[in-house]
């Protein structure tokens, strides 16, 4: 049993066989994934991004990055990771 108290085989049924979790399990899933229950039932990734990313300029930059080659995306991800790690390091000091 995992973080939400549901066996992995049951999660597979939710993903592949069209069964639906109870409201309690749905709430636990949403919490574990840091999304809303509504998003799990009805949303798509664009909805999730629009609801969580409030910096419009940054959102537009990410949309542009999505159009890049896989290699270029990997470079951008590496740079972002480096800045995140540097920022975390500074906050520790």
C-alpha positions as a Markdown table, in Angstrom:
| # | Residue | x | y | z |
|---|---|---|---|---|
| 1 | Unk | 0.0 | 0.0 | 0.0 |
| 2 | Unk | 1.3 | 3.4 | -0.9 |
| 3 | Unk | 0.9 | 6.9 | 0.3 |
| 4 | Unk | -2.9 | 6.9 | -0.2 |
| 5 | Unk | -3.6 | 3.5 | 1.2 |
| 6 | Unk | -4.5 | 1.9 | -2.1 |
| 7 | Unk | -2.8 | -1.1 | -3.6 |
| 8 | Unk | -0.9 | -0.4 | -6.8 |
| 9 | Unk | -3.1 | -2.9 | -8.7 |
| 10 | Unk | -6.1 | -0.8 | -7.9 |
| 11 | Unk | -4.4 | 2.3 | -9.1 |
| 12 | Unk | -3.9 | 0.4 | -12.4 |
| 13 | Unk | -7.6 | -0.2 | -12.6 |
| 14 | Unk | -8.3 | 3.5 | -12.2 |
| 15 | Unk | -5.9 | 4.3 | -15.0 |
| 16 | Unk | -6.7 | 1.5 | -17.5 |
| 17 | Unk | -10.1 | -0.1 | -16.8 |
| 18 | Unk | -12.3 | 2.9 | -16.2 |
| 19 | Unk | -13.1 | 2.2 | -12.6 |
| 20 | Unk | -13.4 | 5.3 | -10.3 |
| 21 | Unk | -12.0 | 5.8 | -6.8 |
| 22 | Unk | -14.3 | 6.6 | -3.9 |
| 23 | Unk | -14.4 | 10.3 | -2.9 |
| 24 | Unk | -12.1 | 9.6 | 0.0 |
| 25 | Unk | -9.5 | 8.0 | -2.2 |
| 26 | Unk | -9.9 | 10.7 | -4.9 |
| 27 | Unk | -9.2 | 13.3 | -2.2 |
| 28 | Unk | -6.1 | 11.4 | -1.1 |
| 29 | Unk | -4.9 | 11.0 | -4.7 |
| 30 | Unk | -5.3 | 14.7 | -5.4 |
| 31 | Unk | -3.5 | 15.6 | -2.2 |
| 32 | Unk | -0.6 | 13.3 | -3.0 |
| 33 | Unk | -0.3 | 14.7 | -6.5 |
| 34 | Unk | -0.8 | 18.3 | -5.3 |
| 35 | Unk | -3.8 | 18.9 | -7.6 |
| 36 | Unk | -7.5 | 19.3 | -7.0 |
| 37 | Unk | -10.0 | 16.5 | -7.1 |
| 38 | Unk | -11.8 | 18.4 | -9.9 |
| 39 | Unk | -8.6 | 18.4 | -12.0 |
| 40 | Unk | -8.3 | 14.6 | -11.6 |
| 41 | Unk | -11.9 | 14.2 | -12.8 |
| 42 | Unk | -12.2 | 16.8 | -15.5 |
| 43 | Unk | -9.0 | 18.7 | -16.1 |
| 44 | Unk | -6.2 | 18.6 | -18.5 |
| 45 | Unk | -2.6 | 19.7 | -18.1 |
| 46 | Unk | -3.3 | 23.1 | -19.7 |
| 47 | Unk | -5.9 | 23.7 | -17.0 |
| 48 | Unk | -3.4 | 22.6 | -14.3 |
| 49 | Unk | -0.7 | 25.0 | -15.6 |
| 50 | Unk | -3.1 | 27.9 | -15.9 |
| 51 | Unk | -4.3 | 27.4 | -12.4 |
| 52 | Unk | -0.9 | 27.0 | -10.8 |
| 53 | Unk | 1.4 | 29.2 | -12.8 |
| 54 | Unk | 0.4 | 32.8 | -12.4 |
| 55 | Unk | 3.4 | 34.5 | -14.1 |
| 56 | Unk | 2.1 | 35.0 | -17.6 |
| 57 | Unk | 5.5 | 35.8 | -19.1 |
| 58 | Unk | 6.9 | 32.6 | -17.6 |
| 59 | Unk | 4.0 | 30.6 | -18.9 |
| 60 | Unk | 4.6 | 32.0 | -22.4 |
| 61 | Unk | 8.3 | 31.1 | -22.1 |
| 62 | Unk | 7.4 | 27.5 | -21.1 |
| 63 | Unk | 5.1 | 27.2 | -24.1 |
| 64 | Unk | 7.9 | 28.4 | -26.4 |
| 65 | Unk | 10.3 | 25.8 | -24.7 |
| 66 | Unk | 7.8 | 23.1 | -25.5 |
| 67 | Unk | 8.3 | 23.7 | -29.2 |
| 68 | Unk | 12.1 | 23.1 | -29.0 |
| 69 | Unk | 14.0 | 20.0 | -29.8 |
| 70 | Unk | 14.4 | 17.4 | -27.0 |
| 71 | Unk | 18.1 | 18.4 | -26.7 |
| 72 | Unk | 17.3 | 22.1 | -26.3 |
| 73 | Unk | 14.6 | 21.2 | -23.7 |
| 74 | Unk | 17.1 | 19.2 | -21.8 |
| 75 | Unk | 19.5 | 22.1 | -21.7 |
| 76 | Unk | 16.8 | 24.4 | -20.4 |
| 77 | Unk | 15.9 | 21.9 | -17.7 |
| 78 | Unk | 19.5 | 21.6 | -16.7 |
| 79 | Unk | 19.8 | 25.3 | -16.4 |
| 80 | Unk | 16.6 | 25.6 | -14.4 |
| 81 | Unk | 17.8 | 22.8 | -12.1 |
| 82 | Unk | 21.1 | 24.6 | -11.5 |
| 83 | Unk | 19.3 | 27.8 | -10.5 |
| 84 | Unk | 16.9 | 25.9 | -8.2 |
| 85 | Unk | 19.8 | 24.1 | -6.5 |
| 86 | Unk | 21.8 | 27.4 | -6.2 |
| 87 | Unk | 18.8 | 29.1 | -4.6 |
| 88 | Unk | 18.2 | 26.2 | -2.1 |
| 89 | Unk | 21.9 | 26.3 | -1.3 |
| 90 | Unk | 21.7 | 30.0 | -0.5 |
| 91 | Unk | 18.7 | 29.6 | 1.7 |
| 92 | Unk | 20.6 | 27.0 | 3.8 |
| 93 | Unk | 23.5 | 29.3 | 4.4 |
